Amino acid sequence: MVWARFDDDWDDRPEILALTAQGHRAYVASILYVARFTTDGHLPAAALKTRDARAAAELVKRGLWEPTEAGWYAPLWREHVPSRADLEKARNANAERVRRHRKGGP
C-alpha cells in the first residue's frame, strides 16, 4: 500500500486556496489515484470518479492538471507520492533484507 502525503501547509498554497470544493476534492482524489495505481502522475479520464468538467477545467487553469490524450497529468504528483521506480526499489530492498534475515545473515 502506498500513502499519499500532504504537507500540513499544503492547503494554504494560493493555487489550492483558490479552488472550489469540487476542484479541491477532484485534486485530492487524483493524487490518491496516482498513489493507489502508481501511475507516476498520469490520470486516465475514465478512471477518475469525478466527471465534473468544471472541476477538471479549474485544475487545468490552476496548473494542477495538464490535459493529455488519455486524460490528465498531475505535474506536482511527486510532492505527494513516490514514483513507481522508487517503490520497486524499496520493495526489492525489503525483499532482500527479509531473505537475508530468514537465512540468518546480517
HUFENDA-V379821 format. One record per pair of residues at least 6 apart in sequence whose C-alpha atoms are under 6 Angstrom apart, sorted by the first residue. I is the first residue (numbers start at 1). J is the second residue. Records with the same first field share a line. If there is no record, write none. Layout:
I=J + J
This chain:
2=35
4=35 + 80 + 81
5=80
6=80
15=62
22=55
23=55
34=41
35=81
38=84
40=83
41=73 + 74 + 77
42=73
43=71 + 72 + 73
44=70 + 71
45=71
59=65
60=66
64=74
65=72 + 73 + 74
66=72 + 73
